[in-house]
Amino acid sequence: MSLNDIRIDLRKIADLEKAKLLQRYFKTGKGEYAEGDIFLGISVPEVRKVGMKHKSITLKETEKLLKSKIHEERFIALEILVMKFDSGNEKEKKEIYDFYLKNTKSINNWDLVDTSALYIIGKYLIGKKREVLYKLAKSKNLWERRISIISTAAFIVNKDFDDTFKISKILLTDKEDLIHKAVGWMLREVGKRDLKAEETFLNKYYTNMPRTMLRYAIEKFPEAKRKDYLKGKI
């Protein structure tokens, strides 16, 4: 299997009309967050099938895909990286983790972050020092900031919430809606495991939260409590 084989397989299932819809959905217009991104119009399940078929490609070939101007090629590169990480030994996992951090400029849309950060950065950092997440959280790059908070999902599963709360606090004043949604989502995930822990954090900071962040965080709360938070009556 070669890089060219992957590109041939992707173009066999490309859909021009779907591509137009995806380019609007992912905000690829002038001045939007994904300005200039190019789509082939392929669904996520279809892209993943192609990725599974070609998961044996080298890291060097994967890097070429990740640097592609085509969104689905970057997506499939990240899917392959996740598969390689899952099956790799400790040395191989470290290599993929380092590779990921060196190539964050190519991980430049929310779906690309969400399909990979937890499964590579987050999983690698379980049981390790996590200073890198705080560096990413303070980055000028929107996607690096999203990587920082989404990666903490790997810790939340283990009821380890400390980094989620600390990074959420850093991102409270972020100006980007995609960060507000990501932080709110992770706080909601905390609440699924420990509602009291989420509420303790919210009660301290919810009045300073962007509205979208708060709405995402309290989405699963009982209606009456949700309204109280939104009205500032907690």
PyMOL commands that set and color helices and strands:
alter all, ss='L'
color gray80, all
select helices_A, chain A and resi 3-12+16-25+44-53+59-66+71-87+90-102+104-106+110-114+117-124+131-137+142-150+153-156+162-173+177-193+195-208+211-217+223-231
alter helices_A, ss='H'
color red, helices_A
deselect
rebuild
show_as cartoon
